Amino acid sequence: MSETLMNKEVSNRYLNRELSWLQFNARVLQEAEDISVPLIERLRFLGIFSNNLDEFFKVRYATIRRIVEAGREGFNVLGGITAKDLLETITQTVISQQANSMSVLSDITQELQKENIHIIDETQVNEEQAEFINSYFIRNVSPALATIMVSELEEFPELKDSGAYLAIRMLMKPNDETFEQRINYALIEIPRVIDRFVVLPSSGEKKFIIMLDDLIRFSLGNIFNIFEYEEITAHMIKITRDAELDIDSDLSRSFLEKISKGVKGRSSGVPVRFVYDKEIDNETLAFLLTKMDIHDTDSIIPGGRYHNRRDYMGFPDLGRKDLLYEPKTPLPIPGLSLQGSMLDEISKKDYLLYSPYQSFAYVVKFLREAAIDPKVKTIKITIYRLASISHIAGSLINAVKNGKEVTVQIELQARFDEAANIRYAEQMQTEGVKLIFGVTGLKVHCKACVVERLESQKLRRYSFISTGNFNESTARIYTDYTLFTANPKIGKEINKVFDFFEVNYQVKKYRHLIVSPHYTRNAFNNLIQQEVENHKNGLSSGIRLKLNSLSDFKMIDKLYDASRAGVKIQLIVRGICCLIPGVEGMSENIEVISIVDKFLEHPRLYIFENAGDPKYYISSADFMSRNLDRRVEISCPIYDPDIKRELEDTFQISWNDNVKARVISDKQDNAYRKNDKPPARSQFELYDYYLNKLKEFDSH
C-alpha cells in the first residue's frame, strides 16, 4: 500500500458497511418517490424499503449491538467508527428515513385519490361500508384475532418478531364508591393470515380500501363490549428481534434437528428495535417499555400510525394495470428450444440464460429431462433457497423414482429460508435423495448442477452454473445469469466441488473454476494485478465488475492499488459499497454506479481486459469477506465467444443507461434526488436487446 494511502484516515478510505447499506435502502425509497415509476409500483417499493429495514435490524444492527455488549469498539472492522457511535448513527439515520418514507406515502396516497383510489381510516367509513366492515369482521377477522389483557398479567407476553400489535388503552368509568378511574391495557395482534388491505364496496368509479388495522380500530367496541370504559385508544407497536440462530451442541441431535430448533427459537431472540406510533401517550409508552424491558442500547424509533409497511408489497392492483409496470413475457433463448431435448442442444454448444428477460423454465426443463432420460445416471445439485412450491425439488424426487442417483447439497442456514429448506430436505430425504448438509464452518452458497449421462459407453457431463438461486419465484424478479454447458473441463471440476462436500479435509485443485474459500481471493488478486502489469507495459487494461456488495477491505485496497497504477475500473454495485471512488491519489480511476429498478440486480459478472483478450466470469460470490473466506462459492469462466459478446453487451447497456445513478463519492452520499432523477431505462432496454437477438435469430 502506498504512503499516500497509508497517511489517510481510516474513515476516509472506506465507507462503513452498515451506513452504505442504509444508502442503498434510501435508493429503494427514491424509487417510491420517483414520479416516473407507476403509482402502485411506487407503493410496492415503499414495502420493499420497509421489509429491507426489518431484515437489517434483525441481522446487521443486532450484530453491532452484540459488539457493544461484548465491550468491544470494533473500530477497524467497522471502517473507522466505534460500534457505539455506529448504533446511534444508524438510529438517527433510520428515524430520518422513516420520516421521509411517511412523506412519500402521503404523496402517493394523494396521487391515488386522483386516480379514484381512496385509502380510508375508521373515521371516514359511511353506512354502507360500516355494514360491510361489521360483517367482514365477524366472519373473517374475529375468529383470527388474539387479544391479550396485559393489565391482568403478572408477566408481559412475548411479542412475535416483526409482528404488528395495537396497544390498547382503556380509561375505565369511575368506581361508584371511590370515584377512582383505572386504566386497562391490552394488546391486539394484527392477524397475518388475513390480507392487510381490505377492498370495500365501490361507489361509482371510486374504489375504497381500508387497512386491516383501521378495520380493527373501527371494531374496538365489538371486541371490548364487556368493559365499561369512558375512552379507548389504539396505537400500533412493533418489535424486531435478533435473528441470529442459536444452534445447540447436543451431539445426539442431527444437524437438521438443530437448525429446526434454532429457527423456532429465533422468535424469542433479543429485541433490537422497538417502533411505535409517535402519537401514543407517554404513559402507555412508558408502561410498554418497562414491561418489555427495552434498554437504552436498543433502537427505539417513533414512527407513524402504521407499521409493517412491507405489506405494501402486496397492495392490490384493483384491476388498474395502467398503474403497474408493463408486463414482459420472458423470452426464449435463441437456438435452445423448450420443446426438444435440451441435453442434445447443449452437447453442441454453450447457452446463457439471463432471467427474468429469458425464461427460467429452461432450468426446470433441464432437470425434468434428466429425470426421465434413461441415459442419465446421476444428478448432483446445490440448493440455497427453494421456492415455496418448488418444481426443482419435484424434478429431483422424480429422478430418484426413475432410478437415478440424486445428490443434493442443501444449505439449511440460508437466512430466513431455513424453514422452507428444512421442509424440502425432509421430503427429499424421505423419497431417497442423498442429502449433504454442507461443510463444517462454511455456508455453501454456490449454485451448480452436474448430470452424468452414459453415451457410447462413456459418461458425459452436462452442467449448469448460476449467479442466482434455483428458485422459480425469485427468478421472476431477480436478474441472474445461468450457463448451460457440456464442457467436460467445467463438468469435471463441478464434480470435484461435490467431492469436497463429502471429503472436505481434501482441498481440490482447479484449472478453470475459481472456488472459495481456498482460491477466490488469490485468484482475483492475481487477475487485478495482471491488469496493473498490462497497463505498465502499455497493453490494454481495464476492470469491469457487476456485483451485489463490495465490502472486503483487502479487495478494496487491491482495487485502489490498480487505480493508482492507472487502470480504469467500472463498478456496478447494487447494494453495499465500502469503496470510495474518485479520490485523487487513491481511486481517481474508479467509477461506481448502482442500479435500482423494476428487477432486483443480482448477477455477479467479472470482466478483465487481459491485454485485448478479455476474461469473463460469472459468479455466486460478491467481494465480501464471507464470500471469499467463509463460504463455498464458484466463479465460472466463459469460453464461448457468442456468450462473451452477450455479457459485454449487457454490461454496457447497464452502464451507459445508468450513469445517472452514481451514489458513492468522497462525500459518502451523492445519491440522486427526487427532482433530478431521469426515468430508469436500463432493464427495459435489456429486454429489448434480447427481443432483437431473438428476431435476428428467427430471421436466419
KABELQUI-V455732 format. One record per pair of residues at least 24 apart in sequence whose ideal C-beta (glycine too) atoms are under 8 Angstrom apart, sorted by the first residue. I is the first residue (numbers start at 1). J is the second residue. Records with the same first field share a line. If there is no record, write none. Layout:
I->J ; J
//
This chain:
1->557 ; 560 ; 561
2->561 ; 564
4->564 ; 585 ; 586
5->557 ; 560 ; 564 ; 585 ; 586
8->586
9->80
10->75 ; 76 ; 79 ; 80
11->79 ; 80 ; 81
12->80 ; 580 ; 583 ; 666
13->79 ; 80 ; 556 ; 560 ; 580 ; 586
14->79 ; 80 ; 553 ; 556 ; 578 ; 579 ; 580
15->79 ; 577 ; 578 ; 579 ; 580 ; 664 ; 668
16->78 ; 79 ; 80 ; 81 ; 86 ; 578
17->60 ; 78 ; 79 ; 551 ; 576 ; 578
18->56 ; 60 ; 61 ; 64 ; 78 ; 86 ; 90
19->86 ; 89 ; 90 ; 93 ; 668
20->551 ; 575 ; 576 ; 577 ; 578 ; 664
21->56 ; 60 ; 575 ; 576
22->56 ; 90 ; 93 ; 94 ; 97
23->663 ; 664 ; 668 ; 669 ; 671
24->574 ; 575 ; 576 ; 594 ; 596 ; 663
25->49 ; 52 ; 53 ; 56 ; 97
26->97 ; 671
27->594 ; 596 ; 661 ; 663 ; 671
28->52 ; 596
29->97 ; 100 ; 101 ; 104
30->596 ; 671 ; 672 ; 673 ; 674 ; 677
31->596 ; 597 ; 680
32->101 ; 104 ; 108
33->104 ; 107 ; 674
34->674 ; 677 ; 679 ; 680
36->677 ; 678 ; 679 ; 680
37->680
38->322 ; 323 ; 324 ; 325
39->108 ; 111 ; 112 ; 115 ; 323
40->315 ; 317 ; 320 ; 323 ; 324
41->323 ; 324 ; 325 ; 598
42->104 ; 108
43->105 ; 108 ; 312 ; 315
44->312 ; 313 ; 315
46->101 ; 104 ; 105 ; 108 ; 309 ; 312
47->309 ; 310 ; 311 ; 312 ; 313 ; 314 ; 315
48->310 ; 313
49->101 ; 309
50->101 ; 308 ; 309 ; 310 ; 312
51->310 ; 313
53->94 ; 97
54->162 ; 240 ; 310
55->243 ; 416
57->240 ; 272 ; 273 ; 299
58->161 ; 162 ; 240 ; 241 ; 242 ; 243 ; 269 ; 272
59->243 ; 244 ; 415
61->87 ; 90 ; 272 ; 273 ; 299
62->241 ; 242 ; 243 ; 244 ; 269 ; 270 ; 272
63->244
64->90
65->242 ; 270 ; 272 ; 297 ; 298
66->242 ; 244
68->297
69->297
79->553 ; 578
87->297 ; 299
90->299
91->299 ; 300 ; 301
94->299 ; 301
95->301 ; 302
98->301 ; 303 ; 304
101->309
102->303 ; 304
105->304 ; 309
115->320 ; 323
116->205 ; 206 ; 207
117->207 ; 209 ; 318 ; 320
118->206 ; 207 ; 208 ; 209
119->208 ; 209 ; 210 ; 211
120->200 ; 208 ; 209 ; 210 ; 214
121->210 ; 211 ; 214 ; 217
122->210 ; 214 ; 215 ; 217 ; 218
125->210 ; 218
128->201
129->200 ; 201 ; 208 ; 210
130->218
132->200 ; 201
133->198 ; 200 ; 210 ; 215 ; 218 ; 219
134->219 ; 222
136->198 ; 215
137->215 ; 216 ; 218 ; 219 ; 222
138->222
140->194
141->191 ; 194 ; 212 ; 215 ; 216 ; 219
142->219 ; 222 ; 223
144->191 ; 193 ; 194
145->188 ; 189 ; 191 ; 216 ; 223
146->188 ; 189 ; 191
147->186 ; 187 ; 188 ; 189 ; 223
148->186 ; 187 ; 188 ; 189
149->184 ; 185 ; 186
150->185 ; 186 ; 187 ; 291
151->183 ; 184 ; 185 ; 186
156->291 ; 292
157->187
158->267 ; 268
159->187 ; 237 ; 239 ; 292
160->189 ; 267
161->239 ; 240 ; 241 ; 243 ; 266 ; 267 ; 269
162->238 ; 239 ; 240 ; 241 ; 308
163->189 ; 190 ; 192 ; 238 ; 239
164->189 ; 190 ; 213 ; 236 ; 237 ; 238 ; 307 ; 308
165->189 ; 190 ; 236 ; 237 ; 238
166->190 ; 213 ; 216 ; 217 ; 234 ; 235 ; 236 ; 237
167->234 ; 235 ; 236 ; 237 ; 276 ; 280 ; 284 ; 288
168->220 ; 224 ; 232 ; 233 ; 234
169->232 ; 233 ; 234 ; 235 ; 281 ; 283 ; 284
170->224 ; 227 ; 229 ; 231 ; 232
171->229 ; 230 ; 231 ; 232
172->227 ; 228 ; 229 ; 230
173->228 ; 229 ; 230
181->230
183->283
184->227 ; 229
185->284 ; 287
186->224
188->216 ; 223 ; 234
190->216 ; 236 ; 308
195->314 ; 316
196->308 ; 311 ; 314
197->311 ; 314 ; 315 ; 316
199->316 ; 318
207->318
209->316 ; 318
211->306
213->305 ; 306
233->281 ; 284
235->276 ; 277 ; 279 ; 280 ; 284 ; 305
236->276 ; 277 ; 305 ; 306 ; 307
237->274 ; 275 ; 276 ; 277 ; 280 ; 288 ; 307
238->274 ; 275 ; 276 ; 307 ; 308
239->271 ; 273 ; 274 ; 275 ; 292
240->271 ; 272 ; 273 ; 274 ; 275
241->266 ; 267 ; 268 ; 269 ; 270 ; 271 ; 272
242->269 ; 270 ; 271 ; 272
243->269 ; 415 ; 416
244->269
245->413 ; 418
255->412 ; 437
256->412 ; 422 ; 425 ; 426 ; 437
259->412 ; 413 ; 418 ; 422
260->418 ; 422
262->418
263->418 ; 419 ; 422
271->298
272->298 ; 299
273->298 ; 299 ; 300 ; 301
274->298 ; 299 ; 300 ; 301
275->301 ; 302 ; 303 ; 307
276->300 ; 301 ; 302 ; 303
277->302 ; 303 ; 304 ; 305 ; 307
278->302 ; 303 ; 304
279->305
325->598
328->356 ; 357 ; 684 ; 687
330->355 ; 356 ; 357 ; 358 ; 359 ; 360 ; 361
331->357 ; 358 ; 359 ; 687 ; 690 ; 691 ; 694
332->358 ; 359 ; 694
333->358 ; 359 ; 362
334->693 ; 694 ; 696 ; 697 ; 698
335->697
336->362 ; 484
338->362 ; 365
341->369
342->366 ; 369 ; 484
343->369 ; 370 ; 373 ; 451 ; 453 ; 462 ; 486
346->462 ; 484 ; 485 ; 486
347->460 ; 462 ; 486
349->640 ; 642
350->483 ; 484 ; 485 ; 486 ; 487 ; 638 ; 639 ; 640 ; 643
351->483 ; 484 ; 485 ; 643
352->481 ; 482 ; 483 ; 484 ; 638 ; 640 ; 643 ; 646 ; 647
353->481 ; 482 ; 483 ; 484
354->479 ; 480 ; 481 ; 603 ; 646 ; 650 ; 686 ; 690
355->468 ; 475 ; 478 ; 479 ; 480 ; 482
356->475 ; 476 ; 477 ; 478 ; 479 ; 599
357->479 ; 686 ; 687 ; 690
358->690
360->472 ; 475 ; 476
362->482 ; 484
363->392 ; 464 ; 466 ; 470 ; 475 ; 482
364->391 ; 392 ; 395 ; 472
366->449 ; 451 ; 462 ; 464 ; 484
367->392 ; 395 ; 396 ; 399 ; 449
368->395 ; 398
370->395 ; 399 ; 404 ; 451 ; 453 ; 462
371->395 ; 396 ; 398 ; 399 ; 402 ; 404
372->398 ; 402
373->453
375->453 ; 454 ; 455
376->404 ; 451 ; 452 ; 453 ; 454
377->404 ; 405 ; 452 ; 453 ; 454 ; 459
378->404 ; 405 ; 406 ; 407 ; 451 ; 452
379->404 ; 405 ; 406 ; 407 ; 449 ; 450 ; 451 ; 452
380->406 ; 407 ; 408 ; 409 ; 449 ; 450 ; 451 ; 494 ; 495 ; 498
381->407 ; 408 ; 409 ; 448 ; 449 ; 450 ; 470
382->408 ; 409 ; 410 ; 411 ; 444 ; 446 ; 447 ; 448 ; 449
383->408 ; 409 ; 410 ; 411 ; 421 ; 424 ; 470
384->411 ; 414 ; 417 ; 444 ; 445 ; 447 ; 469 ; 470
385->414 ; 417 ; 420 ; 421 ; 469 ; 471 ; 474
386->417 ; 420 ; 421 ; 424 ; 469 ; 470 ; 471
387->471 ; 472 ; 473 ; 474
388->420 ; 473
389->472
390->424 ; 471 ; 472
391->472
392->470 ; 471 ; 472
393->424 ; 427 ; 428
396->428 ; 433
397->427 ; 428 ; 431 ; 433
400->431 ; 432 ; 433
401->431
405->434
406->432 ; 433 ; 434
407->433 ; 434 ; 435 ; 436 ; 498
408->433 ; 434 ; 435 ; 436
409->435 ; 436 ; 437 ; 438 ; 444 ; 498 ; 501
410->435 ; 436 ; 437
411->438 ; 443 ; 444 ; 445
412->437 ; 438
413->438 ; 443
414->443
436->498 ; 501 ; 502
438->501 ; 632
439->500 ; 501 ; 504 ; 632
440->504
441->630
442->517 ; 630 ; 631 ; 632
443->626 ; 630 ; 631 ; 632
444->501 ; 631 ; 632
445->620 ; 621 ; 627 ; 631 ; 632 ; 633
446->497 ; 515 ; 516 ; 620 ; 631 ; 632 ; 633 ; 634
447->620 ; 634
448->494 ; 497 ; 634
449->494
450->491 ; 494 ; 495 ; 498
460->486 ; 488
461->486 ; 488 ; 491 ; 492 ; 494 ; 495
462->486 ; 491
463->487 ; 490 ; 491 ; 494
465->490 ; 494 ; 618 ; 634 ; 636
466->618 ; 620
467->602 ; 603 ; 604 ; 605 ; 618 ; 619 ; 620
468->602 ; 603
477->599 ; 600
478->599 ; 600 ; 602
479->599 ; 600 ; 601 ; 602 ; 603 ; 683
480->602 ; 603
481->603 ; 605 ; 618 ; 647
483->618 ; 636 ; 638 ; 643
487->639
490->636
494->634
497->632 ; 634
500->632
501->632
512->636 ; 637
513->634 ; 635 ; 636 ; 637
514->617 ; 619 ; 634 ; 635 ; 636
515->632 ; 633 ; 634 ; 635
516->621 ; 627 ; 628 ; 629 ; 631 ; 632 ; 633 ; 634
517->628 ; 629 ; 630 ; 631 ; 632 ; 633
520->621 ; 627 ; 628 ; 633 ; 635
521->554 ; 555 ; 628 ; 629
523->635
524->555 ; 558 ; 606 ; 623
525->555 ; 558
527->606 ; 608 ; 615
528->558 ; 559 ; 561 ; 562 ; 608
529->558 ; 562
530->608 ; 610
531->562 ; 567 ; 608 ; 609 ; 610
532->561 ; 562 ; 565 ; 567
534->609 ; 610 ; 611
535->565 ; 566 ; 567
536->565
539->611 ; 612
540->609 ; 611 ; 612
541->566 ; 567 ; 568 ; 609 ; 611
542->567 ; 568 ; 569 ; 570 ; 608 ; 609
543->567 ; 568 ; 569 ; 570 ; 607 ; 608 ; 609
544->569 ; 570 ; 571 ; 605 ; 606 ; 607 ; 651 ; 655
545->569 ; 570 ; 571 ; 572 ; 573 ; 604 ; 605 ; 606 ; 607 ; 623
546->571 ; 572 ; 601 ; 603 ; 604 ; 605 ; 606 ; 651 ; 654
547->571 ; 572 ; 573 ; 574 ; 604 ; 605 ; 606 ; 622 ; 623
548->573 ; 574 ; 575 ; 576 ; 601 ; 602 ; 604 ; 622
549->573 ; 574 ; 575 ; 576 ; 577 ; 622 ; 623 ; 624
550->576 ; 577 ; 578 ; 579 ; 622 ; 623 ; 624
551->576 ; 577 ; 578 ; 622 ; 623 ; 624 ; 625
552->623 ; 624 ; 625 ; 628
553->578
555->623 ; 628
556->623
559->587 ; 590
560->586 ; 587 ; 590
562->589
563->587 ; 588 ; 589 ; 590
564->589
570->655
572->601 ; 651 ; 654 ; 655 ; 658
573->664
574->600 ; 601 ; 602
576->624
577->663 ; 664
579->664
580->664 ; 665 ; 666 ; 668
581->664 ; 665 ; 666
582->665 ; 666
583->666
591->662
592->662 ; 663 ; 664
593->655 ; 658 ; 659 ; 661 ; 662 ; 663
594->661 ; 662 ; 663 ; 664
595->654 ; 658 ; 661 ; 680 ; 682 ; 683
596->661 ; 680
597->680 ; 682 ; 683
598->680 ; 683 ; 684
599->683
604->635
605->647 ; 651
606->635
607->647 ; 648 ; 651
614->644 ; 648
616->643 ; 644 ; 647 ; 648
618->647
646->693
649->689
650->686 ; 689
653->682 ; 685 ; 686 ; 689
654->682 ; 686
657->681 ; 682 ; 685
658->682
//
